Amino acid sequence: MDKNHDQHQSGNHYDKSRRTFLKYFLAGSAVMALETSGISRLTSMVSRAEAATAVQPYAASQALGKGFPQSVASGDPTPTGAMLWTRVDPSLETGLTNKEFSSEVIYWLENEAGNDASLEDGINQGKFIMFEISKKEDFSEVEMRGFSPIWKDHDHVVRVDLDGELASSQTYYYRFITKSGLVSKTARFKTLPAEGADVQSASIGYVSCQDYTNGYFNALGHMADEEMDFFLHLGDYIYESVGDAAYQGNIDGRQIKLPSGQSKAFTIGDYRKLYQTYRSDKDLQKLHEKHAMIGIWDDHEFANDTHYPAVAPDDNPDSDPARRLVANQVWFEYIPARVPYNPNGTFEDSVKIYRTITFGNLASIIMTDERLYRSAHPCGQGTLDRYLAGGCEDINLSSRTMLGKTQKEWFLNELKNAKGTWKIWGNEVQVTQLKALGRYLNLDAWDGYAYERQQIAQTVLDNGIKNFLALTGDFHTFEASYMQNEYKRGGEKFGVELMVGSVTSSNLRESLRNSMNSIPDVSSPIPMDAADELVKQLKGKFSSVTTFTAELLFKELQNIVKIENPWIDLFDSTTHGYAVLQLSKTKATWTAYSVDNIEKPEATKKLLWQCEVPNGEVKINVLKGSIL
């Protein structure tokens, strides 16, 4: 590993270069005019400096939603605010370039000096957007009204940070209005309970792995209708690969053509095109309009199975920091996350996404980054070195890391100091060991980083940390299992892992089917070479006269998984959906939902499983659904 790896990781300049960050909108909304109820003048949200007083509010005059092709979104709620996001159609609004705000304006903002004409001019010229916040859906009473730039150099996105401005445990409605009268749809979010507040319950949804070209986001539409405080997105919000055009034609309207003409995203235009397209989906829009998101990335926001230093092993064995920087920037532009971003940083310190969210005294939610700092795969970069692999000694090397030294120390510290009843880990890849046919099914997960996994286990056990739950995505499989200090019968259990299946990305049964039919699959949980080998091995379990189907082979695989991995209680990789975690003082209730199809734009949902983890116990009680 690069000797500068950990030095780079900790070298974050977020607080050291305030002026640069303001200029590049990196504090959420860099240049902001704000009006709150009870305050008659517009003030700078960043500095509280006196600002333009001759600005008139914009008035909505056009059709609802016109000019906002990606609708709106909110994220990273706090007890006193949230991040707001939108994107304005560049053909309808010119927006503001970074260069239009001079160093003098930034200096004024930092030093709380007097009025500045260019801020007022920019608002009056319509290069800003107005946002409104209300506790009433019809905006009959407005709590807050303010202005934020439409950032032309950042794909015409708008980012507004309301932290510190609102009341706790409240539902707020918001909308955006341009000078020309464009008005977004109205959306809502909930602020979190006050810090340390005695909280009796919480409801958290979570999803991962949504390949736009592979199906409709029906699961997201159903999750939008849930009563939730917010939802977690555990990564693979987009897929960098759109596949061969010949295999994008099966589902109406789900094709994507990248500006570069390639089958994978490499340029800033490519990555932006992906987010623009995904955010045009009606169900994803509905989910964002109804609930705030706390999001992290996995690999496909950049490239499959990526590892340090900015390597995309399926595309290039060498580091590609320029591509990684582009992917980081576009993620930051489109995800409403309150995270530091430095456009002048290296690929590994331009964005720091790991962070903790506290929900009163009920829960601490620790979100980690398991891609940017991780070591390469332990046994080699070949497909069968990573998947369905025999393993190697390097799996247990102490020098290997998933989190990177700085993040690992932070994570263990957060665990030890968490005050909430429940300690929730927003975790990208599977923690518990997963073997099939005597082989590691996925060394891209924590199985490939066993030493560091053991350090986490020992920290939890040594410090008597109770109620530790890992919420996991990535493997396109619904699963409930026990995290153990050693993966053998009788190993000490220290927490429960609850994995959610994919929104649309291929599950294992579909991967086996595609392998048997020689159909390329860009979103399989295991590469197609590994799926081909798995099919071959599974067929060997049957007589030569057997009529093989994907269902038959998957059922055999499922039985093998349960036998070889006794810490796994529930395992289903045949469907798509989402999960909801309901927390109380006495228990955590996990409900997994599946949808009956992703091939049509409408689907029926059904309950897959409901499990309960009692307070103080490492135990999975299945309440509904069958144990397969």
Helices and strands as residue ranges (DSSP letters): H 5-10, H 18-23, E 33-36, E 43-44, E 72-78, E 81-87, G 98-100, H 103-111, H 117-124, E 128-134, E 144-149, G 152-154, E 157-161, E 171-178, E 187-190, E 201-207, G 212-214, H 218-224, E 230-233, G 245-247, H 268-278, H 282-290, E 293-295, E 311-312, E 316-319, H 321-334, E 355-359, E 363-367, H 383-386, G 393-396, H 405-417, E 422-427, E 435-436, E 439-440, G 446-449, H 450-462, E 468-472, E 478-484, E 493-499, H 508-516, H 528-539, H 550-564, E 568-572, E 576-584, E 587-595, E 605-614, E 621-624
